[in-house]
Amino acid sequence: MNEYVTVQGDTWDLIALRVYGNEKYMTKLIEANPQYRKTVFFSAGVKLVVPEITTPIPSSLPPWKRGES
């Protein structure tokens, strides 16, 4: 697991966008940091745990882009 240190004004969705490239993973961040689940806007310097995630490969991709032969 990695760590993310917040900057003033960070929100869960913004942090998810920065660390994962997509806001939809903000629930993973909240689950990994339950002590901050009620926080909307972070102050600077809060250390958050950033769990590893596996992103599924979309089935809409052609087989050669999904890693299939």
Stockholm file with secondary structure:
# STOCKHOLM 1.0

chainA/1-69         MNEYVTVQGDTWDLIALRVYGNEKYMTKLIEANPQYRKTVFFSAGVKLVVPEITTPIPSSLPPWKRGES
#=GR chainA/1-69 SS CEEEECCTTCCHHHHHHHHHSCGGGHHHHHHHCGGGTTCSSCCTTCEEEECCCCCCCCTTSCGGGTTCC
#=GC SS_cons        CEEEECCTTCCHHHHHHHHHSCGGGHHHHHHHCGGGTTCSSCCTTCEEEECCCCCCCCTTSCGGGTTCC
//
